Amino acid sequence: MSILDKITATTATGNKNSTVIGENCVIEGDVTFEKTIEVHGKIVGTVKIAENCTSASLVIKKSGIVEGDVYGSDDVIEGEVVGNVSGKKKISIQNSAYVSGNVYYDILDMQGGATVNGNLIRNKGKEPQKLENKSSAPLESVDNDETSKKLL
């Protein structure tokens, strides 16, 4: 049992099944969660929903920073994410949010003023998929003489 399993707190919404990462807390390593997790501090690593969990909320507050990929069910981003964000159901990106990475969503709610430096990719009800980088395919050699003839 990890320390995160032992940490429970009542949040501003009164949810007693929430895990709260405080403003003065920095976690280095991957975090797996069920129910609800609120990030007020900093996580350096992947944050993901537990494998058998079908519904869980991830809330990254204004003071929260995640340096790594985020995989959740219902995600609310008010703070900063440097990495990809994937949501099984809904992703809400608030006007104070900064995301540097791709956003894989089924339902997206993005407020004016939010910053996303990456692609917005709709899952269409399927598991979040990654884009294939087609630009990394090897280039075939080009015959310059043949190309010149075609141009003339």
C-alpha positions as CSV (number, residue, x, y, z in Angstrom):
1,M,0.0,0.0,0.0
2,S,1.5,3.3,-1.1
3,I,1.4,6.6,0.8
4,L,-1.1,7.9,-1.8
5,D,-3.5,5.1,-0.8
6,K,-3.4,6.4,2.7
7,I,-3.9,10.1,1.9
8,T,-7.5,11.2,1.9
9,A,-8.8,14.7,2.4
10,T,-12.0,16.6,2.2
11,T,-11.8,19.0,-0.8
12,A,-13.6,22.3,-1.4
13,T,-16.4,20.3,-2.9
14,G,-16.8,18.2,0.2
15,N,-15.8,14.9,-1.5
16,K,-14.3,12.6,1.1
17,N,-13.1,10.1,-1.5
18,S,-10.5,12.5,-2.9
19,T,-6.7,12.4,-2.9
20,V,-5.1,15.8,-2.7
21,I,-1.6,16.6,-3.7
22,G,-0.8,19.8,-1.8
23,E,0.8,23.0,-3.1
24,N,4.1,22.3,-1.2
25,C,4.3,18.7,-2.4
26,V,6.4,17.4,-5.3
27,I,6.0,13.8,-6.4
28,E,8.6,12.2,-8.7
29,G,7.3,9.0,-10.2
30,D,4.1,7.6,-11.8
31,V,0.8,8.0,-10.0
32,T,-2.2,5.7,-10.5
33,F,-5.6,6.8,-9.0
34,E,-9.2,5.8,-8.5
35,K,-12.1,8.0,-7.6
36,T,-10.8,11.6,-7.5
37,I,-7.4,13.2,-7.4
38,E,-6.7,16.9,-7.0
39,V,-3.3,18.2,-7.9
40,H,-2.3,21.5,-6.3
41,G,1.4,20.7,-6.2
42,K,3.7,19.1,-8.8
43,I,3.9,15.6,-10.3
44,V,6.9,14.6,-12.4
45,G,5.7,11.4,-14.1
46,T,2.7,9.8,-15.6
47,V,-0.7,10.3,-14.0
48,K,-3.2,7.6,-14.9
49,I,-6.5,6.1,-14.0
50,A,-6.4,2.6,-12.4
51,E,-6.8,-0.2,-15.0
52,N,-10.1,-1.6,-13.8
53,C,-11.6,1.8,-12.9
54,T,-14.3,3.0,-15.2
55,S,-14.9,6.4,-13.8
56,A,-12.5,8.7,-12.0
57,S,-11.8,12.5,-11.9
58,L,-8.5,14.2,-12.3
59,V,-8.4,17.9,-11.3
60,I,-5.3,19.9,-11.9
61,K,-5.8,23.1,-10.0
62,K,-4.3,26.5,-11.0
63,S,-1.2,25.9,-8.9
64,G,-0.9,22.3,-10.1
65,I,1.8,21.2,-12.5
66,V,2.1,17.8,-14.2
67,E,5.3,17.0,-16.2
68,G,4.3,13.9,-17.9
69,D,1.4,12.2,-19.7
70,V,-2.1,12.3,-18.1
71,Y,-4.7,9.5,-18.7
72,G,-8.0,9.9,-17.0
73,S,-11.8,9.5,-17.4
74,D,-13.1,13.0,-16.5
75,D,-10.2,15.5,-16.5
76,V,-10.4,19.2,-15.4
77,I,-7.3,21.2,-16.2
78,E,-6.9,24.6,-14.6
79,G,-3.1,24.5,-14.2
80,E,-0.2,23.2,-16.3
81,V,0.5,20.0,-18.1
82,V,3.7,19.4,-20.0
83,G,2.8,16.1,-21.8
84,N,-0.2,14.5,-23.6
85,V,-3.7,14.5,-22.0
86,S,-6.0,11.6,-22.7
87,G,-9.6,11.4,-21.5
88,K,-12.0,8.4,-21.7
89,K,-15.1,10.6,-21.3
90,K,-14.7,14.4,-20.9
91,I,-11.8,16.9,-20.7
92,S,-12.4,20.4,-19.5
93,I,-9.7,22.9,-20.1
94,Q,-10.2,26.1,-18.1
95,N,-9.1,29.5,-19.2
96,S,-6.1,29.5,-16.8
97,A,-4.8,26.2,-18.2
98,Y,-1.6,25.6,-20.2
99,V,-1.1,22.3,-22.0
100,S,2.0,21.6,-24.0
101,G,1.1,18.3,-25.7
102,N,-1.6,16.6,-27.6
103,V,-5.2,16.3,-26.2
104,Y,-7.0,13.0,-26.9
105,Y,-10.7,13.5,-26.0
106,D,-14.2,12.2,-26.5
107,I,-15.9,15.3,-25.2
108,L,-13.9,18.6,-25.0
109,D,-14.9,21.7,-23.1
110,M,-12.3,24.4,-23.6
111,Q,-12.7,27.9,-22.3
112,G,-11.4,31.0,-24.1
113,G,-8.0,32.0,-22.9
114,A,-6.8,28.4,-22.4
115,T,-3.5,27.5,-24.1
116,V,-2.9,24.2,-25.9
117,N,0.3,23.8,-27.8
118,G,-0.4,20.5,-29.5
119,N,-3.1,18.7,-31.5
120,L,-6.7,18.1,-30.5
121,I,-7.6,14.6,-31.5
122,R,-11.1,13.2,-31.0
123,N,-11.4,9.5,-29.8
124,K,-15.1,9.1,-31.0
125,G,-15.9,6.9,-28.0
126,K,-12.9,4.6,-28.4
127,E,-9.9,4.2,-26.2
128,P,-7.5,7.2,-26.6
129,Q,-5.4,6.5,-29.7
130,K,-2.0,8.0,-30.5
131,L,-1.3,9.5,-33.9
132,E,1.2,7.6,-36.0
133,N,4.1,9.7,-37.0
134,K,4.0,9.2,-40.7
135,S,6.8,11.7,-41.2
136,S,9.3,9.3,-39.7
137,A,8.9,6.8,-42.6
138,P,12.2,6.3,-44.5
139,L,12.5,8.3,-47.7
140,E,13.2,6.4,-50.8
141,S,16.1,7.5,-52.9
142,V,15.2,9.9,-55.8
143,D,16.7,9.6,-59.2
144,N,17.7,13.2,-60.0
145,D,17.9,12.7,-63.8
146,E,14.5,11.1,-63.9
147,T,13.0,14.0,-61.8
148,S,14.6,16.6,-64.1
149,K,13.1,15.0,-67.2
150,K,9.6,15.1,-65.6
151,L,10.0,18.8,-64.8
152,L,11.0,19.7,-68.3
